[in-house]
Amino acid sequence: MPTSVGRGLDRLATVRRVTRGIDRRTVVRASFVAAVAYAAWLAIGAFGRPYNFFDMKIYHGAVVWWASGHELYDFVAPDTNLGFTYPPFAGLAMLPMAHLPVAAAGLVNALVSIAALAVVLAALLRPIVDRLAWPLWYTVAIATPLAIAIEPTRETLGYGQVNVLLFALVMADLVALRWRSRRGTHQAEDDGPLLRFVYGGAWAGVGIGLATAVKLTPALFIFYLMITRQWRAATIAIGTSVAVTIGSFGIVGAESRAYFGSVLWQTERVGAADMTPNQSLAGLLARLYDSIETPGLLWLAFSVLVLALGLSRATNAHADGDELTAFTLVGLTANVISPISWTHHLVWVIPAIIVLADAAVRRHDASRGLAQRSAPGPYGGPPGVSGLRPPIWYPTLTGLRHGIAAIGLYLLFLISPIWPYEHQLPEVSHYQDGLFGALMENSLALALIVLVAALPWRPGAEPAFYTDRMARAAFLYGRR
């Protein structure tokens, strides 16, 4: 007995030595991260749909067909009328997966997309967590499963889509613009040419150019760069896109001619406009008119209005020093005005949620400082600033509407109420479940339009340049 007790004490001492360097707070945080990840997994099972890499099967089948000597755009997936719809450059980028089984290709795409999403979230959240003195790894570890659980991300991963990767390419240019804005004060003199090139952000525009070469909708970011006079980034984006496209002509000329000559204009290849997962303005109007096709002139008129509104607000956000919100508004605008925006395209709600949450925190913190400055002075003297002391509940409620908007937006895209009210013409009318059913079926599209019109920006939060106007805007924002 004494011998066994001694051995037990020795083992306990070993365990204590191993765990001595582990912070209890780290253990608690890791446990919370695991709980959030498990809750996200349950949410995907509860609110998501059966996922079997449906789109990946089409892409995989198309590149296998192409690698075996057939024409890329002649491929039609078995039991469907669907084929490859991306430009030839996308086909070239996907060609290596022809050597993998379709399940392995889908898994690799999912893992790479999750890694890219985590890196993007780290880049977007870094300025916020630095200001709030939160640990970056912990914030990103919580944010990543939360972002995976919502409709656009889970659909992208489950169907084997590329939207998260394209989102990461565009966000890479946001990071490059951020680095360019800081190079004057943070560039070390002993950095080599490569480090100066990378951390100086001279490559800003490459990501947008590559994303445009894969999918045409990111081209709106090039237009945004032009109207905000970010000429270098716009030129690099155009040059990258043109170079990649011309290069594709040189490598696979027949497929390039087929795509730009006919496939690009065959809108029926992607599906009917009124399909429930099409949460663009065109889909919204088609369902409201209970028609398979979108009313063309009405869609064009409203699209021009939304385009002008979105780019105008993005330009103002850029001028006031919030490049993240500017990029988010451009991405949301592209989702709205595109003829087809499937739910897995709507990844731009992720930075929108971040912007709303950060706006809530900023306003709350600013109001607490204002309340302290507005308190009566010592010995009954006059208040420090305004002459009136705010009610005690004022700092608590300030920023509440932005916080509620962030939570509501997240829950909307988590629950995704469009699917219980999914209808398909001509079998079932989109008004089969009455006005409430029609509202639910179009809820994501309506949310996008509201975000384009009302997403707040945070003056001075993330400038792509430094000016006196930006500094004044940041000061006034902090006073509110």
Secondary structure by P-SEA (a helix, b strand, c coil): caaaaaaaaaaaaaaaaaaccccaaaaaaaaaaaaaaaaaaaaaaaccccccaaaaaaaaaaaaaaaacccccccccccccccccccaaaaaaacccccccaaaaaaaaaaaaaaaaaaaaaaaaaaaaaaacccaaaaaaaaaaaaaaccaaaaaaaacccaaaaaaaaaaaaaaaaaaacccccccccccaaaaaaaaccccaaaaaaaaaaccccaaaaaaaaaacaaaaaaaaaaaaaaaaaaaaaacaaaaaaaaacccccccccccccccccccaaaaaaaaacccccaaaaaaaaaaaaaaaaaaaaaaaaaaccaaaaaaaaaaaaaaaccccccccccaaaaaaaaaaaaaaaaaaaaaaaaaaaccccccccccccccccccccccccaaaaaaaaaaaaaaaaacccccccccccccccccccaaaaaaaaaaaaaaaaaaaccccccccccccccaaaaaaaaaaaac
